[in-house]
Amino acid sequence: MKFFKDRNKYVDEKEVRLRNFLLKNKNNYSSDEYDYLINHYGDFYYNPEYACDILSELYSKFGIISKEKDFYYGVFNKINNIYGLNRDIVEVASGTYPRLAEIIGEYQSKNKFGSIKTYDPKIVISSLKNVEINKCNFSLDTPVKKDSLLVATFPCEVTLDIIRNANNNDLEFLIFLCGCTHDGFNNYEEWEDYVFDFANQSSNDRFKIYKDSLDEAYSVPWKLIYKVKNT
């Protein structure tokens, strides 16, 4: 597909809003991120479920992908089904645009309960309605309110610190693993097994660790690992 920026006409109003967002936030992205987005945002316009995360979060934001195939709504529904959203939630490694936090914040505001904050030094916006933005890294020492829920999508290298923080503070968590082959592991499956075992070994018998996945409609094959209190 020829890049949308080279055409004289836009597909629709959604594309106009996406492109305007990129132009407005050009200086907030790294040069590599911005070059990729401005040159390739049209590549997956007609099959947005296959876009990478830096692009899919914008496809979700501007309604280019339907909710039935939107990964972020899939994770939102999973969180709501397992834990509910009437609580303090902390999103870690949100990416350049904290789309999951935005969806959660909109739902909490509408229902007048809960709170959501997000951590990532790469966030390109300075504020977001109903969401507390923290443009910094989340670590083992990041203070978290008692009984908060930690959530993350594709947190990559910070995955183990999320689990350590949660287990040290007796918190529940839900992590959607990235598909990377991490250093020291031969493939994704070895990493997935390691994270699952690490979560179990560092937790206590008040909690249970589970492994799950999203429905095929979301076109994301990686696993999610989550922790819940025993009932």
N, C-alpha and C positions, 0 to 999 in steps of 0.2 A: 504493500500500500504506500502510495506517495504521502509524505508527511503532510499533515493538515496545514501546517504553517505556510506551505508553499501554494496553497489554493487561494482563490479570490473570494470564495464563499465558505461559510461555516455550515456544518451539518445541522446544528440546531442551537437553541439558547443554552443548553447544557455545556456544549463545547465552548461557547463564548465565555461563560462564567469560569470554566476551568482554565482557559487560556489567560483570562484577566487575572485570576488568582496567581498564576505562575509569574506573570509580568510584575504584579505588585510585590511579590515576595522573592524576586530574583536575588537580591542581595542577602537573603536569609538562608538560602540553600548554598551548599558548597558548589563550586563551579562544575564539578563532575555531575552532581545530582541535577543541577539546573539544566545543563546541556542535554542530559539524557531525557529529562521530562519534556523540555520544549521541543526536542527533535523527535520524540517517540510517543507522545501521548496519544497519537492517533492509531498506533500499531494494533492495539487491542480493542478499539472502540466498538467493534461488532462482536467480539467475544471477550468481554472484560473480565470474566472469571479466571482467565489465564494470565493476567497481568501480575508483575511482581509487586511486592508490598508497597513500595514508595509510590507506585502508580495506582494500585487498587484502592488505597485509602482515599485518593482523590476521586476515582470513579464512584466510590461509595458516597463521598461527600456531596457530589453534584448529581447523584441519581442516574448515572450512566449505566449502572448495573442494577438489576431488579433485586428487591429484598430477598426473594426466594433463592437467589444465587450468591448473594452478598456474604462473603466470609465474615465480615464484622458483625452482621446481624446473626449469623450462625453461632458465633462465639457469645454474643449477647444473650441469645436464647438459651444456650447451654448454661451460662452463669445463672440466669434467672431460674431455670428449671432445677438446678442443683442447690443453689444457696438462697435465691431471692435477692432483691436489690434494695431492701429496706435496711441498709447498713452502710458503714464507711468502707469504701473501696479504694484501693491504691493500684493504679496501673503503672507498670514498670516497662521501660524500653518501648515507649509508644510509637517511636518512629518520628518522621518529620512532621506528620500531621496526625494528632491523637484522635483518630476517628472512633475507635471503640469507646474511649472516655466520653466523647461528644454524644454518642448514642445513649450511653448509660446516664449521662447528666441530663439529657432531654427527658428521659423516662422518669428519673427521680424528681425532677422539677415539676413535671406534669402531675405526679402522684404525691408530691409534697412530703417526700421522705428520703433519707439516705444522703450520702455525699460521695464525690469522686475527685481524686487528685491524680495527677500523672507526672511521671519523671522521665526526662530524656534531654540531654544537652543539645540534641539536633532539632528540637521542635522549632518550626519556622514562624509560628504566630506568637504574639505576646499575651493574648487573652482569648478566652473561649467561654461563652455563656454557660454557667452551671458547672464549670470545671476549674479546679485549682491547678495551674500549670507551674511546674518546677523544671526550669531548664538546667538540670544538673543530673549527674549520675546517681543511681540508686545503688547502695552498697550494703554490706553486712551491718554497718553501724547506723544506717538511716533510721531515725525514730519513726515508729508507726503506732497509731492508737491501738489500745487493747481491743481485741475481737475484730480488727479490720480484716478484710479479704484482699489478698494480693493476687493480681491477675496480670498476665503478660502474653503477647503474641509474638512469636519469633524472637525471643530475647537473646538468643545466641550465647555469647560468652558470659553474660550476667545471669544465666539460668541457675547456676549453683548458688550464687549469692542470694537470689530470691528465696530458694529453698532453705538456705542456712538462716536467713533472717526470719522466715516464717517459723521454722522449727525451734529456733532459739527463743522465740516469743509466743510459742503455742498458737500460731495463726493458721488459718486455712489458706490454701492457694489453688489457683488454676493456671496452668502454663500450657500454651499451645506451642510445641517445639518447632524450631526452625528445621529445615531440611539439609542443613550443612553437614559435611563430614568434618568433624572437629579434629584438631591435632591430637595424635595419640590413638585415634580410632580408625579402623579400616573402612567403615561405612556408617551410614545413618543408623542402621539397626543397632549397631554396637553402642552408639551414643544414646539412643533411646533406652536401651536396657540399663546402661550405666546410670542415667538420670533417675530412672524408676527405682533401681536398687539403692542409690544414694539417698533418695527421698525416704525410703522405708527405713534404712539403717539409722538415719539421723532424727527420725521422728520418735514418738512414744506411743504407748498402747491406748492413749486417749483418742487417737486419730487413726484413720484408715486411708491408704493411698490407692488410687485407682488409675487405670489407663483406659482411654476412650478415643473416639474419633468423631468427626462431623459427618453428616450425611453426604452421600456421593454428589448431591446437587451442588455442593459448594466447591467441588473440584480441587480440594486441598487434601492430599493423602497423608500428611504428617499427623502424628498422634498428639493428644493432649493428656497431661498428667495432672491429677487434682487430688486434693487432700480435704477430707471432711471429718468432723467430730463423730465419734461413735455414739450411736443412740441406744 
